[in-house]
Amino acid sequence: MSERWFEGPLLGFDTETTGVAVDRDRIVQAALVSGTQPGIETPRTWLIDPGVPIPPGATRVHGITDEQVRGEGLPPAAALTEVAAALRAAVDAGVPVVAFRAGFDCTLLSYELERHGIEQPDWARMAVVDPSVLDKRVDRYRRGKRTLGATAAHYGVPHSEAHSAAGDAIATVGLARAIGATYPEVGGITAPELHAAQVLWHAEDAASLEAYFRKKGRDEAVERRWPLCR
């Protein structure tokens, strides 16, 4: 039997940022986690001086301060050039990129690369696996939170160092493998097929959420594009 996507190499990706506006906020920490097989992950982390103040609210989430990035952080162009190169290499090698709520991290990274004149990964060829999208698909009616921590706990995936880019990326890779192994709908197709399916699943979920908002009298649009929301 040939190797299924969740049994082979994966590249986990996560960021910590100055905020949640993908077109304006900046990356202060990025991590890539290379895993050739389940349980074997090698993290690489970049601390980045974004060149703008880190809001106190963001620091409360990830613990990264202005003093840290000014004293120890890399210039954004230097760090993000390496991150983009690793993602381009994954695309060329056919390795799926795993990110929890990938629309945020991928889109913010794309804006950052554009800001610093860095070559983009080939987003059109990238096979992205997003455990957030997968979990909503395979267990649609489960009650409770759908954060990374709560979702990892539900599937029995360890999640140490929450809100550090490396800790979150490691948990995200473990979660992708767990969901793939549990649900044939997810694990039984190729990574490119899964990527295409997630585009549709995310759009369907966004439409459902918009319909819910309308019932509540709230006229709110939900982003339907995935994983690149621009």
Secondary structure by P-SEA (a helix, b strand, c coil): ccccccccbbbbbbbcccccccccccccbbbbbbbccccbbbbbbbbbcccccccaaaaaaccccaaaaacccccaaaaaaaaaaaaaaaaaacbbbbbccaaaaaaaaaaaaaaaccccccccccccccaaaaaaaacccccccccaaaaaaaacccccccccaaaaaaaaaaaaaaaaacccccccccaaaaaaaaaaaaaaaaaaaaaaaaaacccccccccccccc
